[in-house]
């Protein structure tokens, strides 16, 4: 499991957004929030600790967008998020308390 506390310490002045569910909609919504033009946000995506959830979490945190998307903006947003380091995927349910 990724260290939520360390992630949040890297972004002390950012508002925190937590997106519950990292299926297609949740993953893309996380990227949209992380790339907001009207503010700096630390975005935490939470999914269940199932095999599928763990696979998505691991891939998102390893630089792989795990879902098929036709819109090229999604890849652009994902690459920006990696560069900015303002997104963390986790199964830590305590992250919801941080938003």
Buried (B, 14 or more C-beta within 10 A) or exposed (E): EBEBEEBBEEBEEBEBBBBBBBEEEBBBBBBBBBBEEEEEBBBBBBBBEEEEBBEBBEBBBEEEBBBEBEEEEBEEBBEBBBEBEBBBBBBBEEBEEBB
